[in-house]
Amino acid sequence: MRSDGISPDGTQYAISVITAEAAAFPDIQRLLAPGFAAILAQTDKEIQAALADPDLRAILIDLDSVGEGPSDGLALLTDIRQVRDDVVLVAITRSNSRAIPIKASQAGADEFFLAPLDFQELQIVLARAIEKRSLQIEGRRLVEQVESKSAFCGLVGSSESMQRVYQAIQAVADSATTVLLRGESGTGKELVARAITECGRRRSKPYICLNCSALPESLIESELFGCEKGAFTGADSAKAGLIESAHGGTLFLDEITTLGHNLQSKLLRVLQERVVQRIGSRSAKKIDFRLIAATNDDLELLVKEGRFRQDLYYRINVVPIFLPPLRERKGDLPLLVDHFLRTYCNANSKPMKHLETDALQVMEDYGCPGNVRELEKVIQRLVLMTDSHVIRAQHLPLPLLQSSTATQEVILIPEEGVDFDAEMKRIELAYLTAALRRTGGRKSAAAALLRIDPQRMKYLCRRRKLNREVNN
């Protein structure tokens, strides 16, 4: 990329200038040439035409000349960003208000300039911003391409551990074999259960899902097995249970280890004999269903402690599929972040946001102990609560920041760098001042507090002009 704005292949970049000052436009057009082909957009129709141009690379908006002033210009900026996420937006104003640059950034502006413009600087900034945006768009396209190759029936991930999960899903999908999904909370066991169903012959048949921990045992029994009219107080009519409703299809029992021993025994009979008997009924019905169970518990330990029936354990542990925690899915976090950003930006009609590298590093350091479920909720919150279209490290929830070493690097060394000597002087002065304040200005006591020689303390105080010594 050349600093004059001419693209690598020698063509001009198409940009639009939104301003009411048509008389000034010829000068703007001339001063931005030859790298940029500028067109004027004053009316709504002209702005819409510019936004419809697929070759448009940047828009310069004179905030002061839109409507009644900067507030209307900022509103237009927001509207444009929602329509075109791929173009560079440059906000221009004559106002010295400190609030306008912040509001412009929140509205989606990539760059901000105070008039009168330095056109040489503007050309350089525009060229760099367009190049950066092009790389971002290409990177996003590549991520989507990778995700499309690594996505499988609603699951996202290209790591080796997830590839093994995909292979297991395909291996069991067409069979009627009972499958046991094992993994930490939030790893996506319900998604895997649905994937198994969608890939198999029962995809068009009923899919019944029950979280066994969501209801008390007395209610779960009637939910699972159904009841006849009058079987118990409140049974005003006959009702089919979930097992019966899953006839021909699939029954997914999440957190199966929370079932009590009585229900474990009844479920074991259903699996052994393939019949189900409603509460209060004297007859049993033949049932054809495929069971998928899930747990995040140590089943073997529960069996050993007598909290889970060993015979039921053997019945459900026919084909175990282990779902890896997110921390073991190397390379999947960026894919999942991008997937959830697009999902929730679209769902909430917000312009596409993206995570800065530092923010992504913080999330990778954090590890997401709540796995994919926690990551999804974090991204949903960031989409809703972050005004800027760029999500930076400081926007992340406090628990993530506190747990990440990358955060400390961001705090210590911001993107623009630091003046090391000035920072050291500031820190030295802060320590000296704090020590003197705590010791009432007594330099010898302050020296002891800072564990330095008293003579050095006096020297530092003279150098920093801290002449607040009291009698030692």
KABELVEN-V155975 format. One record per run of one state. SS is the DSSP state (H for helix, E for strand, C for the rest). FROM is the first residue (numbers start at 1). TO is the last residue. If there is no record, write none. Layout:
# KABELVEN-V155975
ss: [SS,SS]
from: [FROM,FROM]
to: [TO,TO]
This chain:
# KABELVEN-V155975
ss: [C,E,C,H,C,E,C,H,C,E,H,C,H,C,E,C,H,C,E,C,H,E,C,E,C,H,C,E,C,H,C,E,C,H,E,C,E,C,H,C,E,C,H,C,H,C,E,C,E,C,E,C,E,C,H,C,H,C,E,C,H,C,H,C,E,C,H,C,H,C,E,C,H,C,H,C,H,C,H,C,H,C,H,C]
from: [1,13,19,22,33,36,42,44,52,56,63,66,70,84,88,94,98,108,111,115,119,151,153,155,157,160,173,179,183,189,200,207,212,217,226,228,239,241,242,246,250,255,256,259,261,274,275,277,279,280,285,287,290,296,299,305,310,317,319,323,326,329,332,348,354,356,357,367,371,386,390,392,393,396,398,404,405,413,420,439,443,451,454,464]
to: [12,18,21,32,35,41,43,51,55,62,65,69,83,87,93,97,107,110,114,118,150,152,154,156,159,172,178,182,188,199,206,211,216,225,227,238,240,241,245,249,254,255,258,260,273,274,276,278,279,284,286,289,295,298,304,309,316,318,322,325,328,331,347,353,355,356,366,370,385,389,391,392,395,397,403,404,412,419,438,442,450,453,463,472]
